[in-house]
Amino acid sequence: MSPFLVREAVTDEDREAGFAVRREVFVVEQGVPEEIEYDAYDATAVHVLAVRRADGTALGTGRLLYGPDAAGKTGGAEGVGSLGRLAVAKTARGLGVGVALVRAIEEAARARGLAAVDLHAQTHALRFYERLGYAAYGAEFHDAGIPHLAMRRTL
């Protein structure tokens, strides 16, 4: 049995735990300004949270935007969701948490009738997403000063 569990973050406590992981990874480690890390989409996104089975400690998080919220991230493509804000705590890296979070977000997308998932990958993470079946498209761009590529996976 896996030492962690991934679930949708539906309670305020779950969401706050996920936000804390995002702050640790994006704001503290990567220097993303806190005022751009959290946005209006957080209120309507599907959030997932990975927690350690033994004690419930938050290990990672991610979110899915769909419908009108995803349009700006997916070029307006119909039936395509947007995976984003995927973050794994430094102490949990290498345990398969990131893979489990991506697969949980894909399942949430399928459950909402979506046919594909897009994401904006930091270029250092391209191989991770390629192993999970995502293909890069378009030109490199910068977000929060970090180079990214758009990627998509058909579900």
N, C-alpha and C positions, 0 to 999 in steps of 0.2 A: 504494500500500500504506500502511496506517495506521502511524504512528510508534510504536504501542504494540500489545501483545498481551494478551489476557485469557485466563486459564486458571484451573482449579481449583487452589487452594492445598493441595497434598497433603503436601508435605514440611514438616518443622519450620522450615526456613529460610524457606519461602514464608509460613507462618503468622506467623512473627516479623516479617517484612517488612510484612505486612498490619496486625499489631498496632501497629507503629511508625507507620504512616499514621493509624490510628485515634487513637493518642495525640496526634499532631501536630494533628489536626483537632478532635477532641472535647475532649481534656483541656487542651491548650495554648491553642488558638484560642477554644473555646467555654466553657471553664471547668467542664466536667463533672468531678466528682470521679473520680479514677482508680479508686477502689475499687468504683464502680458501672459503670464502662465495660466492664470484663472480668467475665464471669460463667460459671457452670457450663455454659451452652449452647455456649460456644466449643469445648468438647471434642467435641461431637456434631454441630455445624453443618457444612454445606457452605460452605466459604469460597472466594471467588474473589479473584483478584489481577490487577491491571493493571500491566504492566511496560513500560518503554521498551525497544523492540527493540534500540536501539544499545548499551545498556550494562546492561540488566536492572534499572535503578532502579525501585523500587516507586512507582507513581503513584496507585493507588487500591485499594480493597478493599470487600467487602460479604459478607454471609452469608445463608444460607437455613436456616431452621428448618422441620422437617417432622415429621409423625407426632405423638406425644405432646408433643414439645418445642414444637410450634407452637400447641398447644391454648390456652394462656394468652394468646397474642397474637392469636388469630383468633376468640376467643369459642367455641372448641370446634368450629368448623365442619369438617365432614368434607372431605377432599381439598383443603384450603387450606394453603398454606405461608406462612411469614412472612419477608419480606425485611427485613433490618435491618443496622445498623452500616455503612451505605453512606458511604464517606468518600473524597474525592479531594484529593490534596495541592494546596496553593495554587498551586504552579508548574504544575500540570497542568490547572487549571480552564479550561473553554472549548475543550478539545480533543476533546470527545466521550467522554471516559473514563467519566463517570457513566452515560451512555446505554448504553455497551458493557457496563458492569458489571451494570446492571439487566437487560439482555437476556440476559446469561450466567446470571444467577440464575434468570430465567424458564425458560431452557433446562434448567437443573438441576432445576427444579420439574417440568417436563414429563417429563423422563427418569425421575422418581420417581413418575409417574402422578398428579400433582396437577392439579386443574382450575382453580385460581385462586391468586393471590398477594395477601396483605395486607401492609401496611406502616404504620408510624406515622411520618408525615411532619412534620418541623418546618414550621410554617406558612409560613415564608419560602420553602420549597421546593415548595409546592403546585403552582405552574404547571409546574415541571419534570416532576413526576409526572403531571399532567394531560396534558401533551403526549405522554406515553408510554402513555396509555390508562387511567390510574388514576382512580377516582372516589372522592371523599371521602364519608364517612358518619359519623353520630354527632356528638356534641358535642366541642368543643375540650377538651383536657386538657393538663396539664403533666407533663413527664418531665424530671428533672434541672433543674427550673426553667425549661424551655423549652416554649413552646406547641406542641402537636402536634394533628394530626387523623389518624384512621384512614382508610386508603384501600384499595381493592381493584381488581384487574384480573382478569377472567376470561381464561384462556389459550386 
